[in-house]
Amino acid sequence: MKEETSRKLYTRAVSLMPGGVSSPVRAFGAVGGTPSYIVRGSGSHLWDADGNEYVDYVLSWGPLLLGHAHPRVLAAVQEAAAKGTTFGAPTALEVELAQRVVEAMPSIERVRFVSSGTEATMTALRIARAATGRDRVIKFAGCYHGHADAFLVQAGSGAATLGIPSSSGVPAALADLTVVASYNDLVSVEAAFQRYPGEIACVFVEPVAANMGVVPPEPGFLEGLRDLSRSHGALLIFDEVITGFRLSYHGAQGLHGIRPDLTTLGKVLGGGLPVGAVGGRRELMEMLAPTGPVYQAGTLSGNPIAMAAGICTLDELRRSDPYPALEDSSRALVKGLREAAHNAGATITINGVGSLLTVFFQQEVRPVRSWAEAERVDRPAYARFFHAMRERGVYLPPSQFEAWFLSAAHSELDIAQTVQAAHQAFAAAVSGAVAETSSLRAGQER
């Protein structure tokens, strides 16, 4: 694999931008090495500045359910851009996309478009606090809801404790309003409500966790959250920025038959362009200005290019219904990866839901159902696996805790190429661990 051009670009970037990147995980800090500088994407493949070609399982962190540079989406973007990139005024396109969202998502009666998932979650929390007159929020360890202050919080000394900031610049007083519970653990949620009676505004959750790796909800967990939040007078908010339109056209809420009070969306909704949305019951959403007292605004919100891409993407999803084929591709990939790991003597657990999956490297086989279990996995083994796969033309998330994404463009040949590469990459991950252990023992003997 050639890297000379990417290395030069990275050296230059570090002198111009913090860490040389516009978003932290792109710097390869969790796996080491030099980031690949991408110049082109088509279908399920990427090409970097050195001419290396990859089968892509990052897909811009999830938006590209139809694959890179889908011809219909490109045509819609080009047509919209030719008429003007942004107006700061209403357009028919945002009305059309709003209609599609309201029809698709069971819980959404009104929707507000923004430009990112972070804006969407921040707005949803503000609505919840205004609607309930309460300040505290329950979130789950390992779930990510963007970089607003309330969500950059980690667990304290135990489950259902006051949070502590996980980022500099987050005031402790704000972090104190976030209560961190354990995913898939309803007891910790009930404990939070009991500890702060009448103070919890909302429960914020990824219905399928995808930021500690993919962790599905245990049977009854989401139903329990719906019951607990309702009985304690709090709102239930589903963060479907990743799962919305990816797991099904009706999101995770459609799959599980649960209606949250508010929902946040992004990624697939924009077809590869920057977009986010918050939606929910009419009376909650109409608390937003100009109809209500909760202020939110955005210069580029509902811009015509993002709206056009979103309309085209949703129409294509509804027309082609790629979800059964995506699940078939995912099952074939998981089956091949498990066989490759077994043959190489690698100990792994694979969690997957629909077109989302994560390969967890472990010292022994055990389930991964929460952040407490996820953080015990073998991260150095994943780093070795990541680089071995990249050298063999497969581009994976540069972090153990990011999801793999499949697209409708991934072919049987892509899956076969990935599995073939994995046979060698799992062996490299295992042999690297053996070499590191031998080196450590030799050093101790000396």
Secondary structure, DSSP 4 states (H G I P E B T S, - for coil): ---HHHHHHHHHHHTTSGGGSSSGGGG-TTT-SPPP-EEEEEBTEEEETT--EEEES-GGGTT-TT-BT-HHHHHHHHHHHHT-S--SS--HHHHHHHHHHHHH-TT-SEEEEESSHHHHHHHHHHHHHHHHT--EEEEETT----SSGGGSEE--SSTTEE-EESSTT--HHHHTTEEEE-TT-HHHHHHHHHHSTTTEEEEEE-SSB-SSS-BPPPTTHHHHHHHHHHHTT-EEEEE-TTTBTTTBTTHHHHHHT---SEEEEEGGGGTTSS-EEEEE-HHHHTTBTTTSSB----TTTT-HHHHHHHHHHHHHHHHH--HHHHHHHHHHHHHHHHHHHHHHT--EEEEEETTEEEEEE-SS-----SHHHHTTS-HHHHHHHHHHHHHTTEE--SSTTSPEE--TT--HHHHHHHHHHHHHHHHHHHHHHHHHHHHHHHHHH-
